[in-house]
Amino acid sequence: MADWTIDDAERIYRVNRWGAGYFTIGDNGNLHITPDLANPDIRIDFNSVIEEIKQEGIQFPVVVRFHDILRSQVACLNKAFRENIEEAEYQGKYMGVYPVKVNQMREVVEEIVDAGEPFNYGLEAGSKAELITALAYNTNEDSLTILNGYKDEEFMRLALLGRKLGRKIIVVVEKFSELISLVKISKELDIEPLIGLRSKMTVKGRGKWESSGGDRAKFGLTIAEIINAAGYLRDNGLLHCLKLLHFHIGSQLTDIRSVKEAVSEGARIYAELYRMGVPLEYVDVGGGLGIDYDGSQSTNDSSRNYNMQEYVADVVYGIKEVCDLENVPHPNLVSESGRAITAHHSCVVTQIVGEIKSSSGNLDTSYKEDEHVFVTNMRDLADSLPEADNIQEIFNDASQYKEQGIDAFKLRVLGLEELAKIETLYWQIMQQVQMKVSTQEFVPEEMQELDYNLSSQYLCNFSVFQSAADTWAIDQVLPVVPLTRMNERPTVNCSLVDITCDSDGKIDQFVSDNGLADVIPMHKLNPGEDYFIGLFLTGAYQDVMGDMHNLFGRLNEVHIFSYDDDPEDFYIEEFVRGSSVEDVLSIMQYNPTAMAQDVKRMIDKRVASGDIKPREGVKWTDFYEACLAGYTYLKPVKK
Ligand SMILES: *Cc1c(COP(=O)(O)O)cnc(C)c1O
């Protein structure tokens, strides 16, 4: 093992790069967590977390939530704004909000609200259900509640209820008709609203969500509409309610230049409006603060070429510069970073339950009298390989012989066993070819795919559609690493497949030492030993966007709190049970109770007719019911 160090593991898994200080590879080869950046003495070994989950009898796959990471991110963002504001002698305050849509789980929202209390950190809601949540949970009267998204009259009434409850609740108008309805209802209820306007921006973000900006953006008012809106409010005696200018040019902004451009465009609009007599107090720069999922620190879709510090500095200094030039007051700053707050705090932990190889099933290929000449040809080719100097030729011949073999089988010239021999020999040849080719400097194009074709697929006990929807939907890269054994050289290049019956249920884009790779080095599975992997940075969007494809339901969850006095530095504060089979069936309108009764009746009938013994019948009935109440994922054999 001396030829393999933790630095080598770091080079291929890039944990420090995407881990943002929270995750590192420990000297013992296990993944370690430092859940609070302000308290680096607390270090949790992921293996201890796994052991505790097993001891509690909780089935995998499991979502592991580190609440301290959430708190730490809330503190980091708010402190970054405070520090920059102080350093820049910026006159306004930072009044950030967490956009609920990024992760609506109650525990997540509660934790963020609680950690944000000292900073007057608020919530952003983009739908009626989210607003109803914000009304109940954002009880800090000094923090903001920002309301985006399309709104009906009920939505407006709920917002005005918030005003009655003494909240700083700002309705951001996305389209002009909303303003008319808001003014009407506020007059009817005699409650003054706080109003924001969302500006359609000319700058486009760069990245997957760039259509959130530009002329064809779905949301926001044009400059002409903004001026009309101010006029409409003035006519209705409500101009003093217009408090906030909002823009949001997209999530996961990969290039800091689009942040700078949006900030200066937004600041210009603010300054002009202010000078026109609109008493704006806040500029809200929306979301977009990106995450370096692939650790490349680049403008890749799954990365970004800046960090939180730089983003915050660009917002603060960018707005200050424009305001100072235009001689208008510095507005209070609002941002709606969701991804940056939640991505790191949760991950999916699961075990590998099998290996799939294209070349598996080796058959005895030794010579047999009166075998077909195609088999002989392939064997001769294999035998000639050690001395061969033209690898390309061998590769071409083998490929051709294999195709011939398949055609011959279809024409009933070749038997099944002979075809199997040809296949076995073919893969043996390809393995040799790959080995020879890997030492060459130049690898011909056709043979470059050999690595992938010969790689294993590790079968993971989870569903991509439930737990990593964006890897399927938008090719999002999420870091995957083994949670143990990183002090051993990984010898198996593999991609990952899930347990759904869908060939899209796979992960074949990985963080690697030079950009992205379609395979990831993992360790050989040891018989009788669990091999756990973690899928990281799933806390933003993935947690709640998953669906029940194949009726795989929500995952079991454990919530980890750090605790310095504990020998392992943590405890499981809560276990939230995932969906049972019954749960997912009920959602699909089945009636599990009736189903159990039906199956019992059928078993009873067989018992009555003597096909099943009574004791056996009871066992089958109980078994069916236990499976109904059980978890939707695989239950690997106890080791
Ligand atoms: C989705 C959304 C956000 C959150 O964006 P992140 O990139 O996750 O920080 C913020 N504001 C609005 C209006 C959004 O639609």
The ligand as a Tripos MOL2 file, in Angstrom:
@<TRIPOS>MOLECULE
LIG
   15    15     1     0     0
SMALL
NO_CHARGES

@<TRIPOS>ATOM
      1 C1        -34.6660   29.6290   -7.5150 C.3       1 LIG1
      2 C2        -34.5670   31.0280   -7.1040 C.ar      1 LIG1
      3 C3        -33.5870   31.4250   -6.1660 C.ar      1 LIG1
      4 C4        -32.5530   30.4910   -5.6210 C.3       1 LIG1
      5 O1        -31.4580   30.4570   -6.4600 O.3       1 LIG1
      6 P1        -30.0830   29.7260   -6.0430 P.3       1 LIG1
      7 O2        -29.2990   29.7820   -7.2710 O.co2     1 LIG1
      8 O3        -30.4370   28.3590   -5.5940 O.co2     1 LIG1
      9 O4        -29.4690   30.4970   -4.9410 O.co2     1 LIG1
     10 C5        -33.5910   32.7440   -5.7610 C.ar      1 LIG1
     11 N1        -34.4950   33.6330   -6.2420 N.ar      1 LIG1
     12 C6        -35.4300   33.2850   -7.1480 C.ar      1 LIG1
     13 C7        -36.3800   34.2910   -7.6400 C.3       1 LIG1
     14 C8        -35.4840   31.9850   -7.6180 C.ar      1 LIG1
     15 O5        -36.3970   31.6420   -8.5300 O.3       1 LIG1
@<TRIPOS>BOND
     1     1     2 1
     2     2     3 ar
     3     2    14 ar
     4     3     4 1
     5     3    10 ar
     6     4     5 1
     7     5     6 1
     8     6     7 2
     9     6     8 1
    10     6     9 1
    11    10    11 ar
    12    11    12 ar
    13    12    13 1
    14    12    14 ar
    15    14    15 1
@<TRIPOS>SUBSTRUCTURE
     1 LIG1         1 GROUP 0 **** ****
